[in-house]
Each structure stands twice: as structure tokens, then as C-alpha cells.
Amino acid sequence: MSNLKVVIAGGGVAGLETMFALRDLAGDRVQVTLLAPEPEFVYRPMAVGEPFARPAARHYAITPMAREAGVELIREPLASVDTGACIAYGGRGTAVAYDALVVAIGARMHAPFANATTISDRTIDEQLHGVVQDIEGGYLRSIAFVAPHRMSWPLPLYELALMSAARADEMGVELRTTIVTPESAPLGVFGTEASDAVSALLDEADIELIGSAYAQVPEPGVVTMHPFSRRLRADRVIAMPELFGPAIRGLPGGERGFLDVDVHGRVRGCPGVFAAGDATDFPIKHGGVSSQMADTVAESIAALAGAPIVPQPFVPEIHGMLLTGGRPLYLTARIAGGRGFSSQVSERPMWTPAGKIAARYLAPQLERADATATAGVTP
């Protein structure tokens, strides 16, 4: 039997986790090609701290990781797919035949409000550096952090609010900080215990939470909320982005363009095509969840390649590190029906390595790269 040809599209968490998982689970039973346009993997969850002079998000070169995994790297994005002929096309026209295709290219971000600053983890330092300076100088007296109706992952909103309030407190500045969210409870996706802990943090920081609210920003500095018919004024309005699916030619798009997958990560109606991470229709968009989806996909593909493994269905568990004005808070929860249960909260990490992204294969790989960089060794 010849090696199963696998194409992985995407150099983010889901793509790289799939790559390393397949190396472990399938070995030389698979021949893997990685389509990744970016030269580096950026540890984006830490970018939220950059405007507050916290350490910048780490960058990791993809080429040595692909080389270590024994993967062919093509520096092109996935442009289209011919599912009948089983060919993936790169952005510069490169055609790659596949037996299994993994779509792990993430989601597309859109600004939900024309009159708010919509944060992007790629440019957040540039976007908010001036805001933090205005807080420190006492020029900013009120700030609203707003989540759109179709919210994907709310944690950065709480981090920004908590760090802003803490910075104002450090500088002896009065700052009215408000979070407006469609959630009924803060970070409710983690379950009741986590929500209670976050509520206590918000109360301690004197941050107002307006929950179950569907917001609009009709003009700069004004937030309207339904069903409360409430109107809030703020010197600055910071919003989370709204996410849409990848819209790859040749692949079906469900609601808002996301790929409809089953419990093993197979794209419905597309034999041989799998998807993991933010490109899928799973409602929670989070690096750790993306890595779990990638592990599920890797098991399915390894079994197709003849590895002695029984693929397990996707059963999500979230590990989240909430950055605050002080020590981070670590949250974990099993997910069912889009919400958490059996949640735990701690001031100490409950998983290892204790990063923002809990990934079985990728996290240890990045930890080794950090150790190598610290030792001053070029990989």
C-alpha cells in the first residue's frame, strides 16, 4: 500500500497540531504537504497584553517545524479545491493531489460596528497603544468594551477591560469601564464556577457588566443596547470582531461560510476532506479547542492510512488563561451544548505546558523552541 497523501492547509494552531499529531500517530504511513503562506506561527493569544507593555507574542519559524515533522512546505494559501479530482490548489496555482485534505485556515474577521475600534490580534498593539497612553495620562475617562451579537470567543474582551482598569488604578486615574456582551453571565462558556470567579474580579475592579445585551454603535462614543433601550456614552468604544468562514472555492459553506463537520472532523458532503479549528462551524473559536479538533482529525486520517488506532469523536474541553491586572486566572471546563460544565478555577495552571494554548503536540514543540531560543541555539 502506498503512503496516504495528506494536504494540510494552514499554518496556525490547527494546521501545525495536525502535522505533529500525524507524525506521531501515522509515521511513514502518510506523505504530508503543508500549505502555509505565512513564514511564521505567531502565538497570538498573548498579543492582548502588548499595549500594556507586557511581553510581545512569540514568533516561531514554520520552516524548521515542517522540516522536523518530515513535511513538504509550500508557501501558498489554499485557494480552491476540486473535490471530484481530489486536488488542492494554492494561491499561485500550485496543484497538490490528496487522499485526505485538512482545511485549517481559520476564519475571516469583520468589523461589526463602523463607529468602534475593532481589535485584531495582528495589530492590537498599534490599535490600542494610544488608548493605554490616554488612560495613563488621564485623558480618557470612560471606555466601553463591546461584543457583537455573533460572538465567537469573549475572553480577550475581559482581559482588555481588566488590564485597562488596573492600569488606571495604578496611575491614580478614574476610569469608568463597561463590558457590553450578549452573554447572560461573564465567560459563561466556562460554566457557573468560572463565571462567579470572573464576576468577583469585575466587581473588585469596579467594572460594570451589561449582559444579555445586543449592542449597536450608531455614532462614535455611543452604544445602544436592546432589549433594554439603554444608551451608553463612552470616550472610546472597543469591539471584538465578528467571524465568518473561509469561503474556499469548491467547498460548501454553511451558516456564515463555516464548514459543517461531523464528530470526526469530516466535512459533510466532501469525501476525503476534513476541517479543524476556526474554519469549522463549531461555535467556540479558541486555540486549545482547535488543537483538540486537529487531534481528532489526525486520528481519523491515521486510521485511514492503516495505523492501529480507533478514532475517537471530538469531545471539547477548554483550558483558558485569563490575563488580569495582576496574576492570571486559569479556567477549565468540559463543553456540552455550547456551555461548560465541571468547570474549575485556579490561580495556578491546571495543564502543562501552562500556556494560553493547551495543545497535546504543538505546545511541547513550542516549549522546546523557547528553551532553544533562551539557550541561544539556532534550530
DRENDOTI-922803 format. One record per residue (C-alpha): residue in one letter; x, y, z. Coordinates in steps of 0.05 Angstrom, whole numbers, plus 5000, padded with zeros to 4 digits. Each point is the difference from the previous one (the first is absolute). Layout:
residu/u/v/w
a/X/Y/Z
...
END
This chain:
residu/u/v/w
m/5000/5000/5000
s/5028/5068/4981
n/5004/5057/5050
l/4936/5039/5011
k/5008/5069/4969
v/4978/5053/5051
v/4996/5074/4986
i/4993/5047/5061
a/4979/5071/4983
g/5018/5050/5054
g/5060/5016/5043
g/4962/5019/5063
v/4984/4959/5062
a/4955/4949/4966
g/5045/4990/4940
l/5065/4991/5039
e/4966/4957/5053
t/4974/4954/4944
m/5069/4997/4970
f/5034/4978/5065
a/4943/4954/5020
l/5005/4963/4933
r/5075/4992/5008
d/4987/4966/5067
l/4938/4960/4981
a/5013/4980/4928
g/5076/5007/4990
d/5022/4980/4931
r/4931/4975/4981
v/4984/5071/4977
q/5033/5048/4952
v/4983/5070/5025
t/5001/5067/4964
l/4988/5064/5038
l/4970/5061/4964
a/5018/5060/5043
p/5009/5070/4972
e/5030/5032/5063
p/5073/4989/5017
e/4986/4999/5075
f/4951/4973/5051
v/4982/5056/5048
y/4977/4984/5070
r/4942/5049/4993
p/4962/4990/5066
m/5056/5037/5036
a/4994/5060/4953
v/4944/5028/5044
g/5053/5021/5051
e/5045/5038/4952
p/4965/5069/5007
f/5014/4995/5075
a/5075/4988/4990
r/4994/4926/5014
p/5045/4952/4962
a/4985/4999/4926
a/4970/4939/4967
r/5054/4950/4982
h/5015/4984/4927
y/5021/4930/4976
a/5027/4985/4931
i/4958/4948/4965
t/5054/4973/4954
p/5041/4965/5055
m/4936/4971/5030
a/4979/4972/4933
r/5070/4972/4989
e/5000/4966/5068
a/4931/4969/4986
g/5025/4975/4932
v/4948/5042/4963
e/5005/5034/4932
l/4986/5074/5010
i/4968/5042/4944
r/4996/5074/5017
e/4932/5013/4969
p/4930/5007/5028
l/4945/4951/4983
a/4961/5033/4942
s/4952/4946/4975
v/4985/4926/5002
d/4977/4952/4947
t/4967/4948/5043
g/4984/4955/4941
a/5072/4995/4977
c/5028/5005/5072
i/5045/5059/4984
a/5015/5060/5044
y/5023/5064/4965
g/5046/5051/5032
g/4995/5075/4991
r/5053/5000/4946
g/4968/4943/4962
t/5039/4941/5029
a/4959/4937/4995
v/5009/4947/5054
a/4964/4933/4996
y/4973/4972/5065
d/4968/4939/5031
a/4982/5041/5061
l/4996/5076/5004
v/4998/5037/5066
v/4973/5071/4997
a/5029/5038/5059
i/5005/5071/4973
g/4960/5035/5054
a/4944/5050/4993
r/4992/5068/4968
m/4992/5061/5046
h/4950/5055/4987
a/4988/5065/5039
p/4929/4996/5028
f/4994/5074/5015
a/5022/5058/4955
n/5008/5048/5059
a/5043/4956/5046
t/5072/4976/5000
t/4998/4926/4983
i/5060/4966/5029
s/5043/4951/4960
d/5052/4956/5034
r/5046/5017/4941
t/5000/5076/5013
i/4974/5008/5071
d/5062/5035/5027
e/4996/5052/4945
q/4924/5007/5009
l/4999/5008/5076
h/5068/5028/5018
g/4973/5071/4996
v/4939/4981/5040
v/5043/4974/5057
q/5042/5064/4998
d/4936/5041/5005
i/4979/4959/5060
e/5067/5011/5033
g/4997/5075/4986
g/4930/5008/5027
y/4972/5022/4933
l/4953/4940/4995
r/4945/4998/5052
s/4955/4945/4973
i/5008/4940/4955
a/4951/4947/4976
f/5020/4931/4976
v/4945/4972/4955
a/4988/4930/4974
p/4958/4991/4937
h/4937/4959/4998
r/5036/4942/4965
m/5056/4993/5050
s/5054/4947/4990
w/5049/5004/5058
p/4989/5054/5054
l/5061/4990/5044
p/5043/5056/4970
l/4944/5050/5014
y/5005/4985/5074
e/5075/5002/4999
l/5002/5068/4968
a/4948/5027/5049
l/5037/4973/5061
m/5068/5024/4977
s/4973/5069/4982
a/4967/5007/5068
a/5063/4977/5035
r/5044/5049/4961
a/4953/5057/5018
d/5003/4980/5073
e/5076/4997/4998
m/5002/5071/4973
g/4948/5026/5049
v/4952/5016/4943
e/4925/4993/5003
l/4976/4957/4941
r/4929/4976/4990
t/5007/4932/4967
t/4941/4962/4971
i/4993/4933/4965
v/4939/4991/4955
t/4988/4928/4980
p/4945/4953/4976
e/5022/4950/5052
s/4953/4990/5058
a/5059/4991/5047
p/5074/5019/4993
l/5038/4946/4962
g/4939/4956/5007
v/5031/4951/4950
f/5043/4975/5058
g/4941/4986/5046
t/4974/5028/5066
e/5062/4993/5043
a/5043/5038/4950
s/4946/5053/4989
d/4996/5012/5075
a/5075/5008/5005
v/5003/5049/4942
s/4941/5039/5028
a/5039/5009/5065
l/5060/5026/4960
l/4956/5050/4964
d/4968/5024/5064
e/5068/5008/5033
a/5024/5041/4940
d/4935/5041/4999
i/4984/4978/4929
e/4926/5002/4981
l/4975/4940/4961
i/4937/5008/4957
g/4981/4930/4980
s/4947/4971/4954
a/5008/5063/4959
y/4999/5007/4925
a/5040/5061/4984
q/5006/5051/4944
v/5048/5058/4993
p/4959/5051/4960
e/5051/5056/5008
p/5069/5008/5031
g/4999/4995/5075
v/4928/4974/5004
v/4978/4929/5013
t/4926/4981/4997
m/4974/4935/5030
h/4939/4957/4989
p/4954/4977/5029
f/5016/5051/5055
s/4993/5062/4956
r/5061/5025/5037
r/5050/5050/4973
l/5071/5002/5025
r/5051/5055/4986
a/5075/4986/5002
d/5063/5037/4979
r/5022/4938/4962
v/4964/4938/4975
i/5041/4937/4989
a/4966/4941/4965
m/5015/4927/4988
p/4998/4978/4927
e/4946/4959/4968
l/5024/4936/4967
f/4981/4968/4934
g/5020/4935/4967
p/5058/4993/4951
a/4960/5001/4935
i/5045/4953/4960
r/4978/4988/4928
g/4978/4929/4991
l/4980/4988/5073
p/4930/5008/5028
g/4987/5056/5050
g/4948/4995/5054
e/4975/5057/5043
r/5046/5060/4991
g/5046/4957/4956
f/5025/4952/5053
l/5013/4927/4982
d/4950/4950/5027
v/5039/4942/5032
d/4980/4936/5035
v/5028/4975/5067
h/5062/4973/4965
g/5015/5066/4963
r/4976/4976/4932
v/4969/5055/4957
r/4930/4977/4983
g/4988/4986/4927
c/5075/5002/4983
p/5032/4931/5003
g/5073/5003/5020
v/4995/5072/5026
f/5008/5016/5074
a/5000/5066/5038
a/5025/5023/5068
g/5001/5065/5038
d/4966/5066/4986
a/4981/4981/4929
t/4949/4951/5026
d/4929/5012/5024
f/5017/4983/5073
p/4978/5064/5036
i/5059/5008/5048
k/5061/5029/4966
h/5059/4986/5045
g/5071/4975/4989
g/4995/4943/5049
v/4935/4976/4969
s/5031/5006/4931
s/5056/4954/5022
q/4951/4949/5026
m/4963/5001/4934
a/5066/4990/4965
d/5016/4940/5043
t/4932/4970/4982
v/5013/5011/4926
a/5070/4971/5005
e/4973/4936/5033
s/4949/4992/4943
i/5054/5009/4946
a/5049/4955/5036
a/4948/4945/5001
l/4988/5010/4925
a/5074/4992/4990
g/4999/4933/5035
a/5025/5020/5069
p/4975/4954/5056
i/4955/5053/5031
v/4926/5008/5014
p/4981/5073/4986
q/4965/5033/5058
p/4945/5053/4990
f/5012/5072/5017
v/4984/5014/5073
p/5021/5072/5014
e/5033/5025/5063
i/5021/5072/5008
h/5062/5022/5037
g/5002/5076/5004
m/5050/5047/5032
l/4968/5067/5017
l/5050/5058/5003
t/4981/5051/5053
g/5032/5060/5032
g/5036/4953/5047
r/5010/4925/5001
p/4966/4961/4944
l/4939/4957/5013
y/4999/4929/4972
l/4933/4972/4977
t/4981/4932/4974
a/4934/4968/4981
r/4970/4943/4961
i/4952/5024/4947
a/4931/4974/4984
g/4945/5037/4963
g/5046/5060/4989
r/5010/5011/5075
g/5048/4976/5053
f/4988/4951/5056
s/5047/4969/5052
s/5038/5066/4997
q/5061/5015/5044
v/5033/5065/5018
s/5070/5009/5028
e/5055/5051/5007
r/5048/4945/4980
p/5003/4964/4933
m/4959/4936/4995
w/5035/4975/4937
t/5070/4994/4973
p/5034/5034/4966
a/4963/5058/5033
g/4989/5044/4940
k/4941/5036/4970
i/4993/4944/4948
a/4994/4930/5030
a/5020/4955/4943
r/5023/4928/5008
y/5054/5003/4946
l/5011/5073/4982
a/5008/5027/5070
p/5060/4956/5019
q/5030/5016/4932
l/4995/5075/5013
e/5027/4990/5071
r/5062/4966/4972
a/5008/5056/4949
d/4997/5051/5057
a/5052/4962/5039
t/5045/4997/4939
a/4992/5075/4988
t/5015/5015/5073
a/5064/4959/4995
g/5019/5040/4938
v/5000/4940/4954
t/4975/5008/4928
p/4954/4942/4982
END
